[in-house]
Amino acid sequence: MHLCIGSKNIMSTIIIAPDSFKGCLRSPQVCTHIEAGILATMPDAKIISVPLADGGEGTTEAAVSATRGKMVETATSDPFGRPINAKYGIMSNGTTAVMEMAAASGIELLKSSELNPLQASTYGTGTILRSIIDAGIRDIIIGIGGSATNDGGAGMAQALGYKFMDINGNALPCGIGGGSLNAINAIDSSAVIPQLKQCRIRVACDVTNPLLGNNGASAIYGPQKGASSEIVQQLDNNLTNYAKIIIKHKFTDNCTMPGDGAAGGLGFGLRTLTGAEIVSGAELLIETVGLREHLPDADWLITGEGCTDSQTASGKLCSIVADTAAEYNVPTILLSGAVLCTLNELGGKFKAAFSITDRPLSLDEAIANAGVNLEKQAANIAGLLVNG
């Protein structure tokens, strides 16, 4: 440890390990602004930036940035089969790829008037996954936040060679959505790409919903994807049929695992049809980017998120980061777009929590000024660390 509070002539090691500020700044950008603020006050500080994500928005960019990997562009399709280009990441080891389902099947790709979970498909997600496998990579991390789909991962599976057969033995067309799952009567896996069996696929997900029922994919997330109450019931019924067929074909013996309902059931499809493991997105990214390697010599850790409330302490990324830092006796400071609770409500995980806004602002103003405000507050925090 190098920090000596009260001394003006110090060499302090500070880790910056934030989440993205959703809809505003990705975590590498957050790191850049916090670093600039700290160095404005503590020019001799050693800064280690470790951008993070929890499996949602910015997961690929965070992993690539933290490991000095590279982004790769590939052709795929959006939730309605329209051609688009999307990116995935290859980490610096050259053997691990990171992708987000939202890059091809995300709700942000659609206008609000287009939302239709009966038709939206994860086929484009499967296309990206297949591109990664075709490139020779066998260790794959998939973030599954931000979906527009409710197809149980059926579209994804079709891109890998699965065929879903109707009652007459005819294959359903590629790119099926949640509205077609009731037509599935059998599964033909004879054309699945053989390399799939060689892959280790980890699903970065912090959603614990099951596939079906009142707490399932359709009921909880269907409305935000454009589903009425009647369509929610239809989607749940269709997923029930889909799950029964998958169980019948012995790809699994249940559809009740936590995370099965993530991304409109994509968690279930990945677990049962690709052999994927569903894991905590935050913990996986912390492991993947090597945060622990930097902690033994750190004096402080600064993390951040777009908005903080009492739910932050219940397993959100910043909370898990603070817990990880505490294992090495490194105190954590939280920077947030808005702090809506007390330190006690955050479970004592943080030494301090600061909002970056310094006056009443509209949401649009807060987003537009987030970078500047991050730098100002980081500079102020650095002044506190220097001057005690």
Stockholm file with secondary structure:
# STOCKHOLM 1.0

chainA/1-388         MHLCIGSKNIMSTIIIAPDSFKGCLRSPQVCTHIEAGILATMPDAKIISVPLADGGEGTTEAAVSATRGKMVETATSDPFGRPINAKYGIMSNGTTAVMEMAAASGIELLKSSELNPLQASTYGTGTILRSIIDAGIRDIIIGIGGSATNDGGAGMAQALGYKFMDINGNALPCGIGGGSLNAINAIDSSAVIPQLKQCRIRVACDVTNPLLGNNGASAIYGPQKGASSEIVQQLDNNLTNYAKIIIKHKFTDNCTMPGDGAAGGLGFGLRTLTGAEIVSGAELLIETVGLREHLPDADWLITGEGCTDSQTASGKLCSIVADTAAEYNVPTILLSGAVLCTLNELGGKFKAAFSITDRPLSLDEAIANAGVNLEKQAANIAGLLVNG
#=GR chainA/1-388 SS CCCCTTCSSCCCEEEECCCCBTTTBCHHHHHHHHHHHHHHHCTTCEEEECCCCSSSTTHHHHHHHHHTCEEEEEEEECTTSCEEEEEEEECTTSSEEEEETHHHHBGGGSCGGGCCTTTCCSHHHHHHHHHHHHTTCCEEEEECCSBCCCSTTHHHHHHTTCEEECTTSCBCCSSCCGGGGGGCCEEECTTSCGGGGGCEEEEECCCCCCSSSTTSHHHHHTGGGTCCHHHHHHHHHHHHHHHHHHHHTTSCSCSCCTTTTHHHHHHHHHHHHSCCEEECHHHHHHHHHTHHHHGGGCSEEEEEESCBCGGGGTTCHHHHHHHHHHTTTCCEEEEESCBCSCTGGGTTCCSEEEESCCSCCCHHHHHHTHHHHHHHHHHHHHHHHHHC
#=GC SS_cons         CCCCTTCSSCCCEEEECCCCBTTTBCHHHHHHHHHHHHHHHCTTCEEEECCCCSSSTTHHHHHHHHHTCEEEEEEEECTTSCEEEEEEEECTTSSEEEEETHHHHBGGGSCGGGCCTTTCCSHHHHHHHHHHHHTTCCEEEEECCSBCCCSTTHHHHHHTTCEEECTTSCBCCSSCCGGGGGGCCEEECTTSCGGGGGCEEEEECCCCCCSSSTTSHHHHHTGGGTCCHHHHHHHHHHHHHHHHHHHHTTSCSCSCCTTTTHHHHHHHHHHHHSCCEEECHHHHHHHHHTHHHHGGGCSEEEEEESCBCGGGGTTCHHHHHHHHHHTTTCCEEEEESCBCSCTGGGTTCCSEEEESCCSCCCHHHHHHTHHHHHHHHHHHHHHHHHHC
//
